[in-house]
Amino acid sequence: MRLKQPRDGYRYNSDTLMLYDYIWQFGRGAGFGGAGNSRGNSCGGAEISADLNARGSAKTRGAEISPLRGRVLDVGCGCGVLGLLIARDFSGVRLSMIDIQALNCALAFQNARQNGIDCEIFCGDFCAPLEKWTKFSGANLAGFGASDLEISANFSGEISKFDGFGAEISQISNGNSKNLDAEISSEISQISNEISPNKNQKISVPNAQKFDFIISNPPYYDPQILQSEHPHKRISRYASALPLEGFVAQARRLLTPRGHLIFCYEASQIAAICAALAANHLNLIALKFVYPNREKPANLVICHARAGVRTKTKIHQSVAVNEKNCYNTQTMEIFARANLESVDS
């Protein structure tokens, strides 16, 4: 699958692909937990095969036997990588995606179209009421000056106003990123103050608008640490753009009665994650820790919570991304299954 993503901006990384692997394993049915226990690494240049034909893809297994089906929402979708992979692999999925950054919505729209995947894309604050979300389409976009929505390498050009959402974001480039940073920060603050629901406010969401699965690699970097000056990277990475408590609370409101919330987050925040889930009556049914390598502490945790069920938490076998400073065989198998080709926009 070919995906356009910004050359100078936030780009998807192994976090999203580890989350994709977990969801893919879940979608295949019982006994999931990772890409196997294979050892070794890719440093020697040996060819690594995911043996996908022997295993069978989730799509060829049929949507009727996969637990991963129905309405799926990818929150903070970026260029669309996670949601598009899941929609590609599971024919029973009806995909929606949302992002607060207009540039990401444009990239996700283009990537979905170029890969022949039907979905709906919303631009707006995930924590806002649904009526405040703006549905994105080619008609929403102006100023790129090309029919195929080409986005230049330095983001030059204009993303004009969307109906009902956002301030103009214009001429995104290295030369004026500091000014734009202040403008976007002001925009997010305004959205949060004006339309984000109060945590004590009960909001009714019709069942027809709810989702069977909400999946996400949300921004989770501590906003108290030194932040990137690049606005696109900063909003995509730091939790101030989507606080954990608000993310979980809104996910609970938008899930069907027995819906699933599957997301990854900073491993050191596990206590806060458990507290947020408990406060919103979501049961943590599974955890999987991801390590940069076996000599270092886990830096990522994949959380699988569910509404309307009571079950003990299953701790899946952990995974290490690297071995001897190279991606190991297990990681390379996950990358091979994703089968992605990135193109700089």
C-alpha positions as semicolon CSV with decimal commas, in nm:
position;residue;x (nm);y (nm);z (nm)
1;M;0,000;0,000;0,000
2;R;0,145;0,336;-0,106
3;L;0,104;0,620;0,141
4;K;0,191;0,982;0,105
5;Q;0,321;1,151;0,417
6;P;0,495;1,481;0,481
7;R;0,866;1,500;0,418
8;D;0,905;1,764;0,687
9;G;0,647;1,682;0,952
10;Y;0,518;1,399;1,164
11;R;0,556;1,055;1,000
12;Y;0,419;0,724;1,119
13;N;0,662;0,495;1,299
14;S;0,691;0,149;1,451
15;D;0,439;0,236;1,726
16;T;0,157;0,237;1,473
17;L;0,276;-0,082;1,309
18;M;0,298;-0,264;1,644
19;L;-0,058;-0,152;1,713
20;Y;-0,160;-0,268;1,364
21;D;-0,009;-0,610;1,434
22;Y;-0,206;-0,645;1,757
23;I;-0,532;-0,552;1,586
24;W;-0,451;-0,782;1,292
25;Q;-0,389;-1,073;1,528
26;F;-0,714;-1,001;1,711
27;G;-0,901;-0,986;1,383
28;R;-0,777;-1,334;1,289
29;G;-0,949;-1,481;1,594
30;A;-0,838;-1,663;1,908
31;G;-0,478;-1,727;2,001
32;F;-0,343;-1,395;1,885
33;G;-0,061;-1,206;2,047
34;G;0,214;-1,124;1,801
35;A;0,402;-1,221;1,492
36;G;0,547;-1,533;1,650
37;N;0,857;-1,600;1,853
38;S;1,112;-1,584;1,576
39;R;1,457;-1,456;1,666
40;G;1,735;-1,299;1,470
41;N;1,774;-0,964;1,302
42;S;1,805;-0,800;0,965
43;C;2,160;-0,666;1,001
44;G;2,317;-0,944;0,797
45;G;2,106;-0,857;0,496
46;A;1,927;-1,192;0,493
47;E;1,593;-1,192;0,318
48;I;1,305;-1,203;0,566
49;S;0,972;-1,347;0,464
50;A;0,646;-1,303;0,649
51;D;0,514;-1,621;0,487
52;L;0,183;-1,447;0,434
53;N;0,054;-1,693;0,176
54;A;0,097;-1,985;0,414
55;R;-0,076;-1,806;0,700
56;G;-0,358;-1,657;0,496
57;S;-0,459;-1,295;0,520
58;A;-0,748;-1,187;0,737
59;K;-0,935;-1,065;0,430
60;T;-0,925;-1,402;0,254
61;R;-1,046;-1,572;0,572
62;G;-1,374;-1,385;0,536
63;A;-1,533;-1,109;0,737
64;E;-1,803;-1,339;0,871
65;I;-1,558;-1,527;1,093
66;S;-1,352;-1,229;1,203
67;P;-1,435;-1,050;1,529
68;L;-1,308;-0,733;1,362
69;R;-1,606;-0,603;1,169
70;G;-1,857;-0,321;1,180
71;R;-1,796;0,051;1,224
72;V;-1,433;0,136;1,302
73;L;-1,307;0,485;1,391
74;D;-0,937;0,574;1,369
75;V;-0,873;0,870;1,602
76;G;-0,585;1,104;1,520
77;C;-0,545;0,925;1,190
78;G;-0,253;1,125;1,053
79;C;-0,194;1,014;0,695
80;G;-0,444;0,732;0,752
81;V;-0,195;0,448;0,791
82;L;-0,362;0,251;1,072
83;G;-0,721;0,274;0,958
84;L;-0,637;0,208;0,593
85;L;-0,435;-0,102;0,682
86;I;-0,724;-0,241;0,885
87;A;-0,979;-0,162;0,614
88;R;-0,752;-0,323;0,355
89;D;-0,716;-0,644;0,553
90;F;-1,070;-0,687;0,689
91;S;-1,355;-0,667;0,442
92;G;-1,619;-0,642;0,715
93;V;-1,483;-0,307;0,836
94;R;-1,662;0,022;0,764
95;L;-1,393;0,279;0,825
96;S;-1,414;0,634;0,956
97;M;-1,115;0,852;1,045
98;I;-1,076;1,183;1,226
99;D;-0,789;1,427;1,275
100;I;-0,770;1,780;1,410
101;Q;-0,513;1,890;1,150
102;A;-0,641;1,980;0,805
103;L;-0,319;1,868;0,641
104;N;-0,360;1,517;0,783
105;C;-0,718;1,500;0,661
106;A;-0,599;1,592;0,313
107;L;-0,329;1,325;0,318
108;A;-0,565;1,058;0,453
109;F;-0,822;1,148;0,188
110;Q;-0,569;1,118;-0,090
111;N;-0,419;0,796;0,045
112;A;-0,760;0,632;0,076
113;R;-0,852;0,729;-0,277
114;Q;-0,522;0,617;-0,429
115;N;-0,547;0,278;-0,257
116;G;-0,911;0,224;-0,349
117;I;-1,039;0,215;0,010
118;D;-1,384;0,349;0,090
119;C;-1,403;0,549;0,411
120;E;-1,529;0,872;0,559
121;I;-1,291;1,131;0,699
122;F;-1,375;1,398;0,953
123;C;-1,175;1,708;1,039
124;G;-1,216;1,840;1,389
125;D;-1,164;1,786;1,759
126;F;-1,238;1,425;1,855
127;C;-1,362;1,540;2,197
128;A;-1,623;1,771;2,045
129;P;-1,985;1,665;1,987
130;L;-2,031;1,478;1,660
131;E;-2,224;1,761;1,500
132;K;-1,909;1,972;1,525
133;W;-1,709;1,726;1,316
134;T;-1,675;1,834;0,953
135;K;-1,691;1,561;0,691
136;F;-1,395;1,590;0,459
137;S;-1,413;1,545;0,085
138;G;-1,234;1,677;-0,219
139;A;-1,488;1,958;-0,233
140;N;-1,370;2,081;0,109
141;L;-1,018;2,139;-0,012
142;A;-0,901;2,444;-0,202
143;G;-0,573;2,606;-0,279
144;F;-0,354;2,312;-0,376
145;G;-0,386;2,394;-0,743
146;A;-0,393;2,034;-0,863
147;S;-0,676;1,792;-0,925
148;D;-0,506;1,507;-0,741
149;L;-0,453;1,715;-0,424
150;E;-0,075;1,712;-0,455
151;I;0,096;1,856;-0,150
152;S;0,439;2,003;-0,208
153;A;0,748;1,895;-0,023
154;N;0,762;2,202;0,198
155;F;0,384;2,223;0,249
156;S;0,365;2,546;0,049
157;G;0,025;2,645;-0,074
158;E;-0,291;2,695;0,126
159;I;-0,539;2,473;0,302
160;S;-0,844;2,694;0,302
161;K;-1,123;2,703;0,553
162;F;-1,335;2,395;0,596
163;D;-1,708;2,441;0,638
164;G;-1,763;2,479;1,011
165;F;-1,406;2,401;1,115
166;G;-1,080;2,568;1,175
167;A;-0,893;2,882;1,094
168;E;-0,698;2,923;0,775
169;I;-0,373;2,733;0,781
170;S;-0,163;2,885;0,510
171;Q;0,184;2,856;0,368
172;I;0,314;2,584;0,595
173;S;0,686;2,596;0,546
174;N;1,013;2,596;0,733
175;G;1,026;2,972;0,704
176;N;0,715;3,058;0,902
177;S;0,655;2,758;1,125
178;K;0,693;2,960;1,447
179;N;0,413;3,200;1,352
180;L;0,195;2,914;1,240
181;D;0,269;2,728;1,563
182;A;0,110;3,009;1,764
183;E;-0,190;3,022;1,532
184;I;-0,256;2,649;1,554
185;S;-0,212;2,651;1,933
186;S;-0,471;2,926;1,954
187;E;-0,704;2,731;1,727
188;I;-0,684;2,415;1,940
189;S;-0,741;2,614;2,258
190;Q;-1,043;2,784;2,104
191;I;-1,192;2,457;1,989
192;S;-1,140;2,297;2,330
193;N;-1,295;2,589;2,516
194;E;-1,594;2,632;2,289
195;I;-1,706;2,285;2,189
196;S;-1,538;2,017;2,400
197;P;-1,792;1,861;2,636
198;N;-1,759;1,914;3,009
199;K;-1,638;1,595;3,174
200;N;-1,946;1,593;3,399
201;Q;-2,186;1,663;3,114
202;K;-2,388;1,367;2,993
203;I;-2,413;1,362;2,616
204;S;-2,646;1,125;2,435
205;V;-2,516;0,972;2,114
206;P;-2,764;0,780;1,894
207;N;-2,669;0,413;1,855
208;A;-2,658;0,452;1,478
209;Q;-2,370;0,698;1,518
210;K;-2,167;0,480;1,755
211;F;-1,870;0,264;1,666
212;D;-1,794;-0,102;1,724
213;F;-1,421;-0,029;1,740
214;I;-1,223;0,283;1,817
215;I;-0,853;0,249;1,737
216;S;-0,582;0,505;1,788
217;N;-0,217;0,594;1,822
218;P;-0,295;0,921;2,002
219;P;-0,041;1,190;2,090
220;Y;0,103;1,085;2,423
221;Y;0,429;1,275;2,478
222;D;0,439;1,464;2,808
223;P;0,356;1,829;2,728
224;Q;0,581;1,940;3,017
225;I;0,897;1,834;2,835
226;L;1,069;2,038;2,565
227;Q;0,841;2,034;2,261
228;S;0,918;2,047;1,892
229;E;0,888;2,390;1,738
230;H;0,740;2,236;1,425
231;P;0,359;2,273;1,458
232;H;0,268;1,958;1,267
233;K;0,502;1,743;1,474
234;R;0,403;1,906;1,801
235;I;0,029;1,858;1,761
236;S;0,082;1,501;1,642
237;R;0,304;1,403;1,935
238;Y;0,210;1,584;2,255
239;A;-0,080;1,492;2,481
240;S;-0,188;1,854;2,517
241;A;-0,354;1,816;2,175
242;L;-0,565;1,521;2,301
243;P;-0,546;1,462;2,678
244;L;-0,580;1,100;2,788
245;E;-0,885;1,156;3,010
246;G;-1,079;1,336;2,737
247;F;-0,980;1,078;2,477
248;V;-1,104;0,785;2,688
249;A;-1,423;0,963;2,799
250;Q;-1,521;1,050;2,442
251;A;-1,434;0,700;2,321
252;R;-1,669;0,555;2,582
253;R;-1,950;0,784;2,468
254;L;-1,903;0,680;2,105
255;L;-1,869;0,304;2,156
256;T;-2,154;0,062;2,108
257;P;-2,268;-0,118;2,427
258;R;-2,002;-0,390;2,387
259;G;-1,759;-0,195;2,174
260;H;-1,379;-0,214;2,175
261;L;-1,120;0,059;2,238
262;I;-0,772;-0,042;2,117
263;F;-0,489;0,208;2,142
264;C;-0,120;0,243;2,223
265;Y;0,032;0,480;2,476
266;E;0,347;0,554;2,671
267;A;0,411;0,251;2,894
268;S;0,502;0,463;3,196
269;Q;0,147;0,603;3,194
270;I;-0,015;0,265;3,267
271;A;-0,154;0,379;3,604
272;A;-0,318;0,684;3,446
273;I;-0,453;0,467;3,165
274;C;-0,612;0,223;3,409
275;A;-0,763;0,508;3,609
276;A;-0,912;0,672;3,298
277;L;-1,059;0,344;3,177
278;A;-1,209;0,262;3,517
279;A;-1,359;0,610;3,550
280;N;-1,541;0,554;3,222
281;H;-1,653;0,198;3,292
282;L;-1,427;0,039;3,034
283;N;-1,278;-0,296;3,125
284;L;-0,915;-0,351;3,033
285;I;-0,929;-0,695;2,873
286;A;-0,575;-0,714;2,732
287;L;-0,231;-0,554;2,753
288;K;0,081;-0,593;2,545
289;F;0,411;-0,423;2,623
290;V;0,656;-0,319;2,353
291;Y;1,028;-0,281;2,427
292;P;1,286;-0,097;2,217
293;N;1,509;-0,400;2,292
294;R;1,534;-0,663;2,565
295;E;1,790;-0,460;2,762
296;K;1,567;-0,154;2,806
297;P;1,233;-0,093;2,982
298;A;0,912;-0,104;2,783
299;N;0,835;0,230;2,619
300;L;0,495;0,146;2,467
301;V;0,187;-0,038;2,586
302;I;-0,100;-0,157;2,369
303;C;-0,429;-0,142;2,556
304;H;-0,747;-0,325;2,464
305;A;-1,053;-0,217;2,661
306;R;-1,415;-0,305;2,617
307;A;-1,749;-0,175;2,729
308;G;-2,015;-0,394;2,886
309;V;-1,798;-0,693;2,974
310;R;-1,630;-0,823;3,286
311;T;-1,320;-1,030;3,235
312;K;-0,970;-1,053;3,375
313;T;-0,695;-0,873;3,192
314;K;-0,488;-1,089;2,962
315;I;-0,119;-0,996;2,944
316;H;0,007;-1,089;2,601
317;Q;0,361;-1,189;2,523
318;S;0,570;-0,876;2,491
319;V;0,762;-0,780;2,181
320;A;1,102;-0,616;2,134
321;V;1,139;-0,403;1,824
322;N;1,517;-0,423;1,791
323;E;1,797;-0,668;1,847
324;K;2,160;-0,559;1,833
325;N;2,058;-0,214;1,706
326;C;1,864;-0,357;1,411
327;Y;1,503;-0,453;1,356
328;N;1,465;-0,817;1,454
329;T;1,294;-1,090;1,255
330;Q;0,965;-1,049;1,439
331;T;0,952;-0,677;1,366
332;M;1,045;-0,732;1,003
333;E;0,761;-0,982;0,968
334;I;0,518;-0,718;1,092
335;F;0,658;-0,466;0,846
336;A;0,633;-0,720;0,565
337;R;0,269;-0,790;0,647
338;A;0,189;-0,420;0,645
339;N;0,360;-0,399;0,306
340;L;0,384;-0,021;0,303
341;E;0,560;0,210;0,063
342;S;0,598;0,569;0,176
343;V;0,605;0,856;-0,069
344;D;0,712;1,203;0,037
345;S;0,447;1,463;-0,035
